[in-house]
Amino acid sequence: MKINRSIALSVMLAASTALVTGCASIISDSQYPVAMTSAPAGAYFEVRNETGVVIHQGTTPSTVTLKAGDGFFSGANYSVTFKKDGYADQVNAIQPSIDGWYVANILFGGLIGLLIVDPATGAMYKLPEGSTASLSPLKVQIGQHELNVVSLDALSAEQKLAMVPLAR
């Protein structure tokens, strides 16, 4: 009978532990490494939180650690601005998604984990592995000169008279 009592106590302890903890808090993280990359490499980047405060800055390629949660039942959203001389700036959004381990609370009966622990710690959310910018080169304008390629048949008589031969 003594063996049965210790087994029963062990089962009750395991069950109560499972009921009061959050699956995502145990298995997953509340902060994630996010890789910042760009093509071409060597772009300056700034990571801003939802209020516009710069929380990270650096040069690509680099990795920053970001919180997935931003308060009770609220995921953290970020914007990343990539800048490089001669290229147009690019702004990317980093948005959280629900972590699969958070859903495990439903399957394993972790009501406290589902409603309190994981939402409070931010572990109910995950962030993408990276943010990549494909920077576009800026068009360079030199003076007011243009080069248009057209067929001679498309030119008027005035345009043909204004033509200047190229040196050979």
N, C-alpha and C positions, 0 to 999 in steps of 0.2 A: 504494500500500500504506500510505503514511503517513496518508491520509485515513481508511482503514478502522480503523487503530489508534486514532485520536482519537475516532472514532465509538464504537468498542467501549469505550474508557475512559469516555466520557460516559454510555453506557448502563449500564455497571457502577456508576458513581458514583450515578446516579439510582436504580438498583434498590437499592443498598445503603442509600441514604438513606431510601428508602421502607420498607425492612425494619426499620430501627432506630428509626423515629419512630412516634409514635402519631397516628392521624388526628384523634381528638378533641382532643388537645393542640395540634395545629396549627390546626385549623379552629374549634374551639369554645373555651369559657372554663371556668375552674374556679371563678369567682365570678360571681354573677348579681345584677342589680338586681331587687328584689322590691318591688312597690308595696303599701303598706298603706293600705287605704281602709275607710270605714265609712259606714253610713247610720243615723243622721245623722252628718255630718262633725264633726270636732273631738273625736273620742274619743282618750283617752290609750292608748298601746299599749306593751307590753314584748315583746321577742323573747328567748326563752330557748333555750340549746343543750340537748343531751341530758342534761347534768349539772345543769340547772336554773339555770345562771349567766345573768344578764341581759347580753346582748351589744349590744342596741340598745333605745332607747326614744324615744318622740316623740309627736306628735299627728297624727292623720289629716287630710288625705291627706299621705303622705310616701313616700319610696322609700329602702330600705336595701340595702346590698350584703352578700350572704351567700355563704359558701363552700359549694360543692356537695359536696365530699368531706370525710370526717372520718377520714382514715387510709387505709392500704392496703386496697383493695377494700371500703371502707366509705363509704356516703353519709351526709351530715349531715342530721339530723332536728332540726326546731325546733318550738317552740310559741309562739303569739302570743296574748297576753291583751289584749283590748280592754275599756276601762272608760270610762264616762261617767255623770255624776251623773243620777239619775232613770231609768237603764236597767240591765238585768241585764248582768253581765259575760259576755263570750263568749270562748272559747278555741278557736283554730284550729290545726291541725297543718300544717306545711310539710314535705313529704317529697320526697326526690329520686327521679328516675326515670333510667333508662339513656338516655344521649345517643345519638342515631342515628349520630353520627360514630364512636362507639366500635365499633359493629357493622361499620363500614367497614374496620376492621383485619382482619376475617376475609376480606372480599372482596379486599382489596389485599395480603394476605400479611404484614401488619405484626405478626408474632408478638411482638416485643419491645414494641411499642406496646400490644398486646392484654393482655399479661401483666405488664408492668412500668411503662411510661411513663404511660399513661392512668390506671391504678389508683392510682399513687403521687401524681400531680398532682391527682386529683379530677376530671379532665376527662372521665372516663367517665360522670359524672352531670350532670344538669341540674335546675334548680329551676323551680317554676311562676312565672309572670310576676307574680302578686300574691296577696294574702290579703285577703279582704273580709269584714267583719262586718256583719250586719243586726241591729242592737241592738233588743231588745224593751223597751218602756217598763215600768217597775215599776208595779204596781197601788197606788194610794194609798188608805189606809184612814183615815178621819177618825172617831175615836170608835167607838162601837158601833152607829151608825145604819145602817139598811138601807133600800133602796127595792125593794119587790117589786111587780110589776105582775101582777094576777090578775083573773079575771072575777068579778063579783059573785055569779054562780051557784055559784062554787067555794067561797065563804065560808060558815062556820058561822053560826048565829044569834048566838053570843057575839062573833064577829069583826065582824059587821055592827053590833052595838051599840057596839063599841069604836071605830068609825070616827069621824073628826073631819072635818067639812067644811072645804074650803079657802076662804080669803077670796076674794071676787070683786072 
